[in-house]
């Protein structure tokens, strides 16, 4: 048995699939075009300048739709292949050749990347269409669509790359595009600050991912997924744990997981379509993709896998608690996103038993969260860009399409039976209860809190009494904005069909492996009933505290400590300020003082000494011949005296 065969056997024993992709042929030769289309759109719109203003939004939308069409064709082609033949690679060109480092722009199309392509390009295209209406009167609309295209192209590069360096290229592209989009309205100081905050915090996570890639290369001599997957069982557990922890740090930055979560709520300063794109189809899902794609590392790194579970459990509760106290409709949804990404990370942290369900929830969340963010944008459009839910109320009749579509997303996210979130989130909770009852209970508690804050949001926005400003005239959005809502609402309802016949589990098994079946501690039907009951209790509590009460137009100042903490994002900024920013400022001030006193002192002191010496010697240069003659005579006398003294 060869060494590689032995590694493959050991990988199979640990549920780590060894990917051996075939070369792209047939329709798969178009794989590169999925990235190229939106990238070309961004280039044309950015370099074309004002000449493209009149039709730039149409070009940006067309390139995204084109990528979706190609992705759909390739997905259908992949469906026609046997399970063992569903990994396709395409070499575009050689990128880096330096000593033992050989990196190409290589693409990998497999069941995992296929699903991400459909999500990114499908939901991304709907967001592009919605943006045509939402950004209609913005003078920089063409530039906005260029940034959207750049964002989509970067995310596609991230999920299609066959190696970690290509993934990192897309990873950084997403970071750049998010900075440009969050701060798109840079004339607002809050938007500029939010963009900078997101950029800086993500750089912390990027350092972790960069170090992980370095360690992967040092350990395995390659950054290729397939090569590392085959060789991973030969590495030490300590090394793999370090790699896993560094990958987790990168994932925490992009997916806004504790402790790098503070940027996410401020990111709502960007236009609402940006919020939908970041929260649903692109940026925050990148960390979940990274952990799932790196399953061959985490399955052999138990400490790192445990760290993923801990971070995810804390985050799903952290985000849910924040969502309970926010009056800004977009920030309430942002807290929800943080919590739901926590569920996905939890599924990925549970290993081979949870990878498929993590991706399943990622997909359904992409549908219903994009639906709700765009729905929030429709509400803001009707309310003159007011984001405060305390100024809403009784909008269900004024915005019938927005209300009905938003309601579909609401029922999906709380896990109402039959809707997509019911199938995806419940499977993660069930798996968590099987693997670790304490983690499962925390996930169950998070579901109850989700029922509370989402019901609160629905009541404050669409029900309760009217609290509009006198000059507000709520009206339904145009069709270009409501049609995407209808499509996403339908997906929010029907997304659970991916679990029919265990399809999504079987579909992803070539990438993440087959899980051994374990019976839950209590029958699955009882777990389902328990989750539904907990969610119903949370919704009922929201009805009791909000639906039956008069909602004040201004937030009460006299509230409990828990409410104050949730309003302050559980003091995430204060914690970062105390643990990182202030110590960093003190460190930098100390280094500056040391530089001035020691380094600058040494150089300045040396130059001062030489200058003083030169100044003293300069006084000897008088220009008088008699002075020079006297100096020569004195020197001669000293020389004679010295010679005489020596001879004596």
ZITA-V750331 format. One record per pair of residues at least 12 apart in sequence whose ideal C-beta (glycine too) atoms are under 8 Angstrom apart, sorted by the first residue. I is the first residue (numbers start at 1). GAP is how many residues later the second one is. Records with the same first field share a line. If there is no record, write none. Layout:
BEGIN
I=GAP  GAP
END
This chain:
BEGIN
4=226
7=223  224  226  227
8=222
10=223
11=218  219  221  222  285
14=219  285  286
15=284  336  337  497  498  499  500
16=213  216  217  279  280  283  284  497
17=212  279  492  493  494  495  496
18=208  211  212
19=68  89  91  206  207  210  491  492
20=67  206
21=66  67  68  87  89  141  205
22=63  65  66  67
23=65  66  67  68
24=64  65  66  83  85
26=51
27=46  47  50
28=46  49  60  62  81
29=61
30=40  43  44
31=43  57  59  76  78  129
32=58  60  75
33=34  37
34=33  36  37  40  83  87  122  126
35=32  72  118  121  122  125
37=26  27  29  30  33
38=22  25  26  29  111  112  114  115  118
39=110  111  114
40=23
41=18  19  21  22  23  104  105  108
42=18  104  105  107  108  111
44=15
45=14  15  97  98  100  101  104
46=97  100
50=92
52=90
53=88  89
56=85  86  89  90
57=74  75  78  84  85  88
58=74
59=86
60=68  82  85  86  88  89
61=64  67  68  70  71  84
63=86
64=57  60  61  64  84  85  88
65=56  60  63
67=50  54  58  85  89
68=50  53  54  56  57
71=43  46  47  50  51
72=46
74=35  40  43
75=39  42  43
78=31  33  36
83=423  426  427
84=426
86=24  25  424
87=21  22  23  423
88=20  21  22
89=17  18  19  20  73  137
90=16  17  19
91=13  14  15
92=12  13  14  15
93=12
95=70  71
96=69
100=121
101=116
102=120
103=60  62  63  120
104=59
105=56  61
106=55  56  57  60  118
107=53  54  55  59
108=52  53  54  117  118
109=51
110=400  401
111=396  397  399  400
112=47  177  180  181  247  396  399  400
113=46  47
115=244  248  392  393
116=43  169  173
117=39  42  43
119=162  166  243  244  247
120=32  35  36  39  161  162
121=31  35
122=159
123=153  157  158  243  244  247  365
124=24  28  153  157  158
126=244  248  358  361  362
127=21  146  149  150  153  154  243  247  357
128=17  20
129=351  354  355
130=143  146  244  247  350  351  354  355
131=13  14  17  140  142
132=348
133=344  345  347  348
134=137  138  139  243  247  347
135=136  138
138=133
140=44
144=37  40  127
147=30  33  34  37
148=33  125  129
150=23  26  27  30
151=23  26  27  30  126  131  132
152=125  130
153=20
154=16  17  18  19  20  22  23
155=15  18  19  126  127  128  131
156=14
157=12  13  16
158=12  13  15  16  128  131
159=130
162=62  63  64
163=59  60  61  62
164=48  49  52  59  61
165=48  58
167=123  126
168=41  42  45
171=35  38  79  83  115
172=34
174=80  108  109  112
175=24  27  28  31  79
178=17  20  21  24  89  100  105
179=16  17  19  20
180=15
181=89  90  93  96  97
182=12  13  16  85  87  88  92  96
183=12  13  86  87
184=86  87  90
185=84  85  86
188=81
190=76  79
191=78  79
193=73  76
194=69  72  73  74  75  76
195=74  75
197=65  66  69
198=65  66  68  69
201=52  59  61  62
202=51  52  58  61
203=50
204=45  49  56
205=44  45  46  47  48  49  55
206=44  47
207=42
208=37  38  39  40  41  42  44  45
209=37  38  40  41  44  81
210=40
211=35
212=31  34  35  37  38
215=24  27  28  31
216=12  27
219=16  20  24
220=12  15
225=68  71
228=68  69
229=67
232=64  65  68
233=67
235=65
237=63  64  65
240=57  60  61  64
241=60  61  62  63
242=62
243=54  58  61
244=50  53  54  57  59  60  61  63  64
245=58  59  62
247=43  44  47  50  51  57
248=43  56  59  60  63
250=37  40
251=35  36  37  39  40  94
252=35  59
253=34
254=29  30  32  33  36
255=29  30  31  32  33  86  90
256=28  59  81  82  85
257=30  54  55  58  81  84  85  88
258=53  56  57  60
259=316  317
261=54  57  58  77  311
262=307  310  311  314
264=20  70  73  74
265=57  61  66  69  70  304
267=67
268=60  62  63  66  119
272=58  101  102  104  105  108
273=101  104
275=55  58  59  98  101  102
276=93  94  97  98  101
279=54  55  58  90  91  94
280=85  86  87  89  90  93
281=85  89
284=53  57
285=56  59  77  81
287=54  58
288=53  56  57  60  70  71  74
291=17  54  57  58  67
292=56  63  66  67  219  220
293=218
295=53  56  57  60  216  217  218
298=50  51  53
299=52  53  214
305=44  46
306=43
308=37  38  40  41
309=37  40  41  127  130
311=34  38
312=30  31  32  33  34  36  37
313=29  33  126  129  130
314=28
315=23  24  26  27  30
316=23  24  26  27  30  126  127  130
317=22  25  125  128  129  132
318=20  21  24  252
319=16  17  18  19  20  21  22  23
320=15  16  19  126  129  130  133
321=14  128  245  249
322=13  16  244  247  248
323=12  13  16  126  127  130  131
324=125  128  129  132  242
325=238  241  242
326=240  241
327=61  62  63  133  228
328=59  60  61
329=47  50  51  58  59  60  63  128  132
330=43  46  57
331=56
332=57  121  125
333=36  39  40  43  124
335=118
336=33  77  114  117  118
337=32
339=107  110  111
340=21  25  29  73  85
341=24
342=104
343=15  18  82  85  100  103
344=14  15  17  18  21  84
345=13
346=12  82  86  93  97
347=12  14  80  81  84
350=78  81  82  85
351=84
352=160  161  162  163
353=78  81  82  162  163  165
354=74  77  78  81
355=153  157  158
356=148  149  151  152  153  156  159
357=67  70  71  74  148
358=70
359=145  149
360=63  64  67  138  139  144
361=60  63  64  66  67
363=61  132  135
364=48  56  57  59  60  128  131  132  134
365=48  56  59
367=42  45  53  121  124  125  128
368=40  41  44  45  51  52  53  120  123  124  127
369=40  44
370=118
371=34  35  37  38  114  117  118  120  121
372=34  37  38  41
374=107  110  111  114
375=27  30  31  34  110
376=30
377=104
378=21  24  98  99  103  104  107
379=13  16  20  23  27  82
381=96  100
382=13  16  17  20  92  93  94  95
383=85  89  91
384=85  87  88
386=83  86
389=68  71  72
390=70  77  161  162  163  164  165
391=76  77  78  81  162
392=68  69  70  75  76
393=67  68  70  71  72  73  74  75  158
394=68  69  70  71  72
395=66  67  79
396=66  67
398=76  77  78
399=63  75  76  77  78
400=76
401=75  76  81  84  85
402=74  75  80  83
403=59
404=85
405=77  80  81  83  84
406=52  55  56  79
407=51  55
408=81  82  84  85
409=79  80  83
410=44  45  47  48
411=81
412=80  81  83
413=37  41
414=33  36  37  40  41  121  124  125
415=32  35  36  116  117  120
416=119
417=115
418=75  78
419=73  74  77
420=71  72  73  74  75  76
421=71
422=74
423=72  73  75  76
424=71  72  75
425=22
426=101  102  105
427=72
428=15
429=14  15  18  98  102
430=90  94  97  98
433=87  88  89  94
434=84  85  86  87
437=84
444=86  87  90
445=89
447=84  87  88  91
448=86  87  89  90
449=89
450=85  88
451=83  84  85  86  87  88  91
452=86  87  89  90
453=89
454=85
455=83  84  87  88  91  92
456=86  89  90
459=83  84  87  88
460=86  91
463=84
464=82  83  87
465=85  86
467=84  86
555=12
END
